[in-house]
């Protein structure tokens, strides 16, 4: 085995042990990039209703104005950036909403 491979394996094992012992900062995190969908107006309304939120409530959770949510649902514009990512997370896991409300 090449020394560089051994060193990588050794480092990985040390990180795994540190993580097991509770040192969460010692381990590397792997970030997986996923494609976030473009949301259609009816999909935005569907996510909102699934979460039992008003337009004002969704606006507060996502960090935009109620008029912005209204415009999304009317098809005048679409969410982008962080709002789109947050909408995606909310649509995939309803507990995200609970975590946001606790913060």
LODREN-124068 format. One record per residue: residue number from 0; x, y, z of N, C-alpha, C in turn; residue in three letters. Coordinates in steps of 0.001 Angstrom, whole numbers, plus 500000, padded with zeros to 6 digits. Layout:
<sites>
k nxx nyy nzz caxx cayy cazz cxx cyy czz r
NUM X Y Z X Y Z X Y Z ALA .
...
</sites>
This chain:
<sites>
k nxx nyy nzz caxx cayy cazz cxx cyy czz r
0 500846 498825 500000 500000 500000 500000 500892 501240 500000 UNK .
1 500527 502187 499172 501287 503431 499113 501113 504204 500410 UNK .
2 502154 504922 500795 502121 505694 502039 500991 506716 502033 UNK .
3 500741 507383 500903 499678 508391 500861 498303 507761 501107 UNK .
4 498089 506549 500598 496828 505852 500844 496704 505451 502306 UNK .
5 497812 504967 502853 497814 504597 504260 497512 505812 505129 UNK .
6 498115 506932 504811 497895 508160 505591 496437 508602 505522 UNK .
7 495811 508508 504346 494403 508868 504208 493511 507937 505028 UNK .
8 493795 506644 504964 493029 505677 505755 493209 505915 507246 UNK .
9 494425 506192 507640 494718 506441 509044 493973 507691 509533 UNK .
10 493991 508735 508730 493280 509965 509083 491772 509719 509182 UNK .
11 491247 508951 508250 489824 508637 508266 489442 507837 509501 UNK .
12 490262 506885 509861 489997 506091 511066 490022 506965 512312 UNK .
13 490967 507878 512369 491051 508770 513528 489806 509655 513607 UNK .
14 489344 510145 512471 488127 510954 512451 486922 510141 512907 UNK .
15 486837 508894 512463 485727 508031 512857 485746 507783 514365 UNK .
16 486915 507554 514902 487035 507341 516349 486666 508601 517121 UNK .
17 487148 509746 516671 486811 511014 517324 485309 511262 517285 UNK .
18 484708 510971 516155 483260 511159 515997 482511 510232 516957 UNK .
19 482942 509003 517039 482316 508017 517937 482423 508467 519387 UNK .
20 483510 509126 519731 483729 509594 521106 482996 510904 521396 UNK .
21 482288 511427 520398 481490 512632 520631 482076 513909 520076 UNK .
22 483252 513850 519503 483861 515045 518921 483379 515178 517480 UNK .
23 482211 515779 517315 481582 515884 515994 482354 516815 515053 UNK .
24 483130 517706 515599 483866 518656 514764 485102 518025 514122 UNK .
25 485526 516888 514620 486739 516259 514097 486526 515596 512748 UNK .
26 485318 515194 512499 485044 514481 511249 484704 515450 510130 UNK .
27 485071 515096 508934 484711 515885 507762 483271 515625 507392 UNK .
28 482635 516627 506868 481283 516454 506347 481355 516457 504830 UNK .
29 480586 515581 504240 480515 515526 502790 479216 516211 502382 UNK .
30 479330 517182 501512 478163 517914 501045 477789 517388 499672 UNK .
31 476544 516957 499581 476046 516426 498315 475166 517504 497697 UNK .
32 475501 517919 496509 474731 518944 495818 473580 518271 495083 UNK .
33 472380 518769 495320 471212 518211 494649 470538 519294 493825 UNK .
34 469831 518870 492815 469080 519815 492000 467794 520177 492731 UNK .
35 467589 521453 492952 466373 521939 493591 465399 522294 492472 UNK .
36 464183 521762 492544 463242 522006 491449 462763 523454 491380 UNK .
37 462359 523848 490199 461647 525112 490022 460206 524822 490415 UNK .
38 459648 525626 491286 458296 525363 491760 457251 526094 490929 UNK .
39 456209 525351 490566 455063 525936 489886 454140 526530 490954 UNK .
40 453306 527491 490570 452420 528130 491555 451592 527138 492373 UNK .
41 451028 526140 491710 450191 525183 492432 450994 524300 493378 UNK .
42 452273 524078 493062 453134 523283 493941 453459 524056 495220 UNK .
43 453644 525353 495083 453919 526193 496255 452710 526197 497176 UNK .
44 451539 526378 496595 450306 526362 497394 450123 524998 498052 UNK .
45 450446 523939 497339 450305 522589 497881 451214 522375 499089 UNK .
46 452465 522821 498988 453400 522711 500115 452862 523502 501305 UNK .
47 452412 524701 501048 451885 525565 502114 450694 524910 502812 UNK .
48 449777 524378 502021 448588 523753 502594 448929 522465 503348 UNK .
49 449904 521708 502828 450352 520489 503499 450902 520818 504888 UNK .
50 451534 521982 505005 452095 522419 506284 451072 523153 507149 UNK .
51 449845 523290 506608 448760 523975 507317 449137 525424 507651 UNK .
52 449711 526108 506668 450131 527500 506850 449313 528426 505953 UNK .
53 449126 529641 506423 448562 530693 505582 449697 531249 504728 UNK .
54 449356 532109 503777 450413 532761 502994 451311 533581 503917 UNK .
55 450713 534254 504874 451498 535041 505840 452420 534134 506651 UNK .
56 451902 532961 507062 452711 532019 507836 453887 531491 507046 UNK .
57 453648 531108 505800 454752 530631 504954 455770 531745 504740 UNK .
58 455277 532949 504544 456183 534091 504354 457099 534263 505568 UNK .
59 456549 534139 506760 457360 534287 507972 458396 533174 508086 UNK .
60 457997 531962 507753 458917 530824 507846 460057 530954 506838 UNK .
61 459729 531383 505623 460729 531455 504554 461534 532759 504614 UNK .
62 460980 533775 505261 461706 535043 505384 461446 536005 504243 UNK .
63 460229 535962 503720 459842 536888 502651 458542 537572 503067 UNK .
64 458084 538495 502266 456832 539178 502579 455634 538330 502139 UNK .
65 454482 538543 502764 453280 537831 502323 452949 538106 500852 UNK .
66 453238 539306 500377 452995 539629 498967 453865 538783 498041 UNK .
67 455053 538451 498508 455937 537606 497706 455333 536212 497554 UNK .
68 454844 535637 498653 454203 534315 498585 452973 534394 497692 UNK .
69 452216 535459 497834 451031 535654 496987 451430 535679 495511 UNK .
70 452529 536379 495206 453004 536465 493818 453478 535103 493317 UNK .
71 454128 534319 494179 454553 532975 493791 453352 532133 493406 UNK .
72 452335 532177 494260 451162 531334 494031 450314 531822 492864 UNK .
73 450441 533090 492514 449714 533632 491365 450499 533433 490068 UNK .
74 451755 533005 490173 452582 532794 488993 453266 534052 488488 UNK .
75 453198 535137 489266 453834 536391 488849 455355 536297 488919 UNK .
76 455862 535540 489871 457298 535252 489944 457484 533937 490690 UNK .
77 458719 533486 490795 459016 532190 491406 460072 532346 492483 UNK .
78 460025 531469 493472 461059 531532 494508 462428 531192 493924 UNK .
79 463452 531834 494466 464806 531512 494042 465730 531540 495254 UNK .
80 466943 531157 495055 467944 531195 496113 467550 530421 497350 UNK .
81 467785 531044 498496 467533 530395 499777 466060 530050 499962 UNK .
82 465167 530899 499473 463728 530633 499619 463355 529339 498889 UNK .
83 463888 529144 497715 463604 527921 496950 464157 526697 497661 UNK .
84 465364 526808 498206 465956 525692 498944 465133 525373 500194 UNK .
85 464707 526401 500896 463919 526179 502098 462566 525561 501752 UNK .
86 461962 526003 500689 460702 525428 500233 460889 523936 499919 UNK .
87 461998 523611 499312 462310 522214 499009 462419 521391 500297 UNK .
88 463172 521908 501267 463335 521188 502532 462002 521012 503244 UNK .
89 461184 522046 503245 459862 521970 503868 458983 520935 503166 UNK .
90 459097 520856 501852 458259 519915 501102 458672 518472 501333 UNK .
91 459944 518249 501633 460454 516883 501811 460318 516374 503239 UNK .
92 460334 517294 504216 460314 516867 505615 459591 517907 506451 UNK .
93 458390 517566 506874 457573 518508 507634 458192 518868 508988 UNK .
94 459077 518037 509499 459709 518358 510780 460637 519563 510656 UNK .
95 461025 519907 509420 461821 521111 509203 461078 522329 509741 UNK .
96 459762 522358 509526 458952 523467 510022 459029 523554 511536 UNK .
97 458890 522421 512213 458979 522425 513667 460335 522913 514147 UNK .
98 461388 522503 513461 462734 522951 513835 462890 524460 513643 UNK .
99 462314 524986 512576 462390 526426 512344 461592 527211 513377 UNK .
100 460461 526668 513788 459608 527375 514759 460209 527350 516157 UNK .
101 461044 526354 516449 461703 526269 517756 462848 527265 517879 UNK .
102 463437 527619 516757 464633 528479 516764 464351 529871 517259 UNK .
</sites>
